[in-house]
Amino acid sequence: MEPNLQQRQRSLIIVWFGLLVSVGLYFALSHFQVSPTPDLTLAKSPLIIALTAMAMVLVIVSFVLKKRFLGQAVEQQNVAQVNVAYIVAWALCEASALLGLIEGLVFGYPGYYWLMLLGAVSIAIQFPRLEQLEAASIRPVNTSSF
């Protein structure tokens, strides 16, 4: 195992943790700023439904793209592609949390925190694993079989 791979994993973990903290800060900000409207028809608003659907699609796309980028990283033996896979996936998940923040701050929708929770959980699930970096690292050629 290469020390460079461990360093890459540590860097990814720092970014991962930072994004989780930022989603927590979004929630804290919204908790003190949002004054939910008691209007129950807001949940059926086309805009709220569209934002919620968009957030869910972003989370699903994050997992699909991460899998695709990780596959390319292994195929091309490109460790840097693993970083791209995680950063893109986490950014899409954070966008889900930001859509929740928009629902809360702009529209006063009382269920805004569900999108923040969706974003935080999906980021947390996508913890950077060393095995994925190892699989994408360049393997030495075994010359003893010749």
Summary of the structure (lengths in Angstrom):
residues: 146
radius of gyration: 19.3
end to end distance: 25.1
largest distance: 75.7
contacts: 447
relative contact order: 0.20
helix: 77%
strand: 0%
